[in-house]
């Protein structure tokens, strides 16, 4: 199948739905799929109607990681070995830095490259029985798209080492207690849990969502004095926006706001 079939993009009102579609291979990822995901990110960013992104896998599994047949054939023991890490890191970083919030829906296996996509999303909602973990060390591999810089910021250094050095897998329910996912639910309640969570993202000002997400994403990457300056500037930009004026007016007039995204 072409990459357009292996990774699918659907618009659903204010929601973009991105699907990994290789259920026969537990949705393992290839380089063409990463290039297609890069194109999808560009499409999402250019579409003002989209306010949130949901990432999921067909066949009740998220993604078991990079396609090892491709890894063995194209990268192991070759001069291009680093290329797969470069493209993976670039695309996952673009996903992490999107202006629109993203939610990973976790079912089945969420390991290796699939785990890296998950930690590049802003939020994660898991089936209680999903199996989630870095996993690379079990195959004497090293993750090239975020575990050493995204994971410690999410769960701390000790828990990061526990996942990366043991290769252990957590169930969705355990991952929630591990602070790795935002919520978990039984399989028959997962869709409802996801849609309820996403509804709290799509009803907000697109302008303020973009600004707040950008500021929070930088919150661990600078000193406090610099972040205070960024915060002051963010407040100044906010108070000159149409959406802030509308939000305050709607509250005072006891009505729902009508966002323009400006």
C-alpha positions in Angstrom: 0.0 0.0 0.0 1.0 3.6 -0.5 1.8 5.8 2.4 -1.5 7.6 1.9 -3.2 4.2 2.7 -0.8 3.3 5.6 -1.5 6.6 7.4 -4.9 8.2 6.9 -6.1 11.7 7.5 -9.8 12.6 8.1 -11.5 15.9 8.9 -14.3 15.6 11.4 -15.7 19.1 12.1 -13.1 20.8 14.3 -11.2 17.6 14.8 -8.4 16.1 12.6 -8.3 12.3 12.9 -5.0 10.6 11.9 -5.0 6.8 11.7 -2.1 4.4 11.4 -3.4 1.8 9.0 -1.2 -1.3 9.0 -3.1 -3.5 11.4 -1.6 -6.6 9.8 1.8 -5.4 11.1 0.5 -3.9 14.4 0.7 -0.5 12.7 4.5 -0.4 12.6 5.9 2.7 11.0 8.0 3.2 7.8 9.9 6.2 6.5 7.3 6.9 3.8 4.7 7.0 6.6 6.8 9.6 8.5 7.0 11.7 5.3 3.3 11.4 4.9 2.7 12.4 8.5 4.9 15.5 7.9 2.6 16.4 5.0 -0.4 15.9 7.2 1.0 18.2 9.9 1.4 20.9 7.3 -2.2 20.4 6.1 -3.5 20.6 9.7 -1.6 23.7 10.5 -3.0 25.4 7.4 -6.6 24.5 8.2 -8.2 27.1 10.4 -11.3 24.9 11.0 -9.2 22.3 12.8 -8.8 22.8 16.5 -7.6 19.5 17.8 -5.9 16.3 16.5 -6.7 12.7 17.5 -4.1 10.1 16.6 -5.1 6.4 16.6 -4.3 3.0 15.1 -6.7 0.8 13.1 -7.3 -2.7 14.3 -7.3 -1.8 18.0 -3.6 -1.2 18.3 -1.7 2.1 18.3 1.7 1.2 16.9 4.3 -1.4 17.8 7.2 0.8 16.5 9.3 1.1 13.4 9.0 -1.7 10.9 12.0 -4.0 11.8 12.0 -5.6 8.3 12.7 -2.1 6.9 15.2 -1.3 9.6 17.1 -4.5 8.9 17.0 -4.1 5.1 17.7 -0.3 4.8 19.5 0.9 7.9 21.3 -1.6 10.1 25.0 -1.8 9.3 24.7 0.9 6.6 26.1 4.4 6.1 22.5 5.7 6.3 21.9 4.3 9.8 21.3 7.7 11.3 18.9 8.8 8.6 15.9 7.0 10.2 16.6 8.8 13.5 16.9 12.2 11.8 13.6 11.9 10.0 11.8 10.4 13.0 13.0 13.1 15.3 12.1 15.9 12.9 8.5 14.6 12.4 7.9 13.9 16.0 9.2 17.3 16.9 6.9 19.0 14.4 4.1 17.0 15.9 5.0 18.1 19.4 5.3 21.8 18.4 2.0 22.0 16.4 -0.1 25.0 17.3 -3.1 22.7 17.8 -3.4 20.2 20.7 -3.0 16.5 19.9 -4.5 13.5 21.7 -3.1 9.9 21.3 -5.6 7.2 21.7 -3.8 4.1 23.0 -4.9 0.5 22.3 -3.0 -2.7 22.0 0.8 -2.2 21.6 2.3 1.3 22.1 6.0 0.6 21.9 9.3 1.9 20.5 8.5 4.3 17.6 4.8 4.1 18.5 5.7 5.1 22.0 7.7 8.0 20.6 4.8 9.3 18.7 2.6 9.0 21.8 5.0 11.1 23.9 5.1 13.7 21.1 1.4 14.3 21.6 0.1 16.7 24.1 -2.3 14.2 25.7 -2.9 10.4 25.8 -6.0 8.4 26.6 -5.5 4.7 27.0 -7.5 1.5 27.0 -6.9 0.0 30.4 -5.4 -3.1 28.8 -3.1 -1.3 26.3 0.6 -2.3 26.6 2.8 0.9 26.7 6.6 1.3 27.0 9.8 2.4 25.3 10.8 -1.2 24.7 13.9 -0.5 22.5 16.4 -2.0 24.9 14.8 -5.4 24.6 16.1 -5.5 21.0 19.4 -3.7 21.9 18.1 -0.6 20.1 18.0 3.0 21.1 15.0 5.3 20.5 15.8 8.2 18.2 12.7 10.4 18.5 12.4 11.8 22.0 12.6 9.4 24.9 15.7 11.1 26.5 14.3 14.6 26.3 10.5 14.3 26.3 10.1 11.4 28.8 12.0 12.9 31.8 10.0 16.1 31.4 6.8 14.1 31.7 7.5 11.5 34.4 10.9 12.4 36.0 14.3 10.8 35.6 13.8 7.7 37.8 10.6 6.6 36.0 12.3 7.3 32.7 15.2 5.0 33.6 12.7 2.4 34.8 11.0 2.3 31.4 14.1 2.7 29.2 16.5 0.5 31.1 14.2 -2.4 31.7 12.0 -2.3 28.6 9.0 -3.0 30.8 5.5 -2.5 29.5 2.8 -0.8 31.5 -0.9 -1.4 31.0 -3.0 1.6 30.3 -4.2 1.7 33.8 -0.7 1.5 35.2 0.4 4.2 32.8 -2.2 6.5 34.2 -0.8 6.0 37.7 2.7 6.5 36.2 1.7 9.9 35.0 2.4 8.8 31.4 -1.2 9.1 30.2 -4.0 11.5 31.1 -6.7 9.0 31.6 -7.5 5.3 31.0 -10.9 3.6 30.5 -12.2 0.1 29.7 -12.3 -0.7 26.0 -16.0 -0.3 25.7 -15.8 3.2 27.3 -12.7 4.4 25.5 -14.4 6.2 22.6 -16.7 8.1 25.0 -13.7 9.0 27.2 -11.8 10.4 24.2 -14.7 12.4 22.7 -15.4 13.9 26.1 -11.8 14.9 26.6 -11.5 16.4 23.1 -14.6 18.4 23.5 -12.8 20.5 26.2 -10.2 21.4 23.6 -12.4 22.2 20.5 -14.6 24.7 22.3 -11.8 27.1 23.2 -10.4 30.1 21.4 -8.0 28.8 18.7 -5.9 32.0 19.1 -5.5 31.5 22.8 -5.0 27.7 22.5 -2.0 28.3 20.1 -0.4 31.0 22.3 -0.9 29.0 25.6 0.4 25.7 24.1 3.4 27.5 22.7 4.2 29.1 26.0 3.7 25.9 28.1 5.8 23.9 25.7 8.7 26.2 26.4 8.1 26.2 30.2 10.9 23.8 31.1 13.4 25.1 28.6 14.4 28.4 30.0 15.2 30.2 33.3 12.4 31.7 35.4 13.4 35.3 34.6 13.2 34.6 30.8 9.9 32.8 31.2 8.5 35.7 33.2 9.3 38.0 30.3 7.7 35.6 27.9 4.6 35.5 30.2 4.4 39.3 30.2 4.5 39.4 26.4 1.9 36.6 26.1 -0.4 38.6 28.4 0.1 41.7 26.3 -0.6 39.9 23.0 -3.6 38.2 24.6 -5.2 41.4 25.8 -5.0 42.9 22.3 -6.7 39.9 20.6 -10.3 39.8 19.3 -10.9 36.5 21.1 -10.0 37.9 24.5 -12.4 40.8 24.0 -15.0 38.3 22.9 -14.4 36.0 25.9 -14.8 38.7 28.4 -17.8 40.2 26.7 -19.5 36.8 26.4 -18.9 36.2 30.2 -20.4 39.6 31.2 -23.3 39.2 28.8 -24.0 35.6 30.0 -23.7 34.0 26.5 -21.5 31.6 24.7 -18.5 33.1 23.0 -18.1 33.2 19.2 -14.4 32.7 18.5 -12.7 34.2 15.4 -9.2 32.8 16.1 -7.7 36.3 16.1 
